[in-house]
């Protein structure tokens, strides 16, 4: 995911965006629920990637700026299939992609008081 790209929940009310200042922000009906607090001035070359080891990481200048730290432990050749989703209940989650999907990281914003369903 690149700067100013975003993901939207299926109900259209929750938006996850990587801002041009390298801050990840999660909104519900334009109300801020969560942010990564990684803002950097005068940059626009950060990106977010879900790696093959299962870790969701934001990079800036080839350095990790933020991560979920959900990488698999059997390194160096571990592949941990995961998926990342924005849910209607105002949570964004990293799941394992094996059935049944198991949440391995959450934003902790499920049913937040500012959540719009």
LINJO-V391233 format. One record per backbone hydrogen bond with DSSP energy under -0.5 kcal/mol. NH is the residue of the N-H (numbers start at 1). CO is the residue of the C=O. If there is no record, write none. Layout:
nh = {NH	NH}
co = {CO	CO}
This chain:
nh = {3	4	5	7	9	12	15	16	17	18	19	19	22	24	25	26	27	28	29	31	32	33	34	36	40	43	47	48	49	51	51	54	57	57	58	59	60	63	65	66	68	72	75	80	81	83	85	87	87	90	93	94	95	95	96	97	104	105	107	111	112	115	117}
co = {46	18	2	16	14	9	27	7	25	5	17	23	19	22	17	34	15	31	13	28	30	26	26	24	21	40	59	1	57	49	55	51	49	55	66	47	63	60	58	58	56	53	73	52	79	95	93	85	91	87	85	105	83	93	102	81	94	94	92	89	109	112	115}
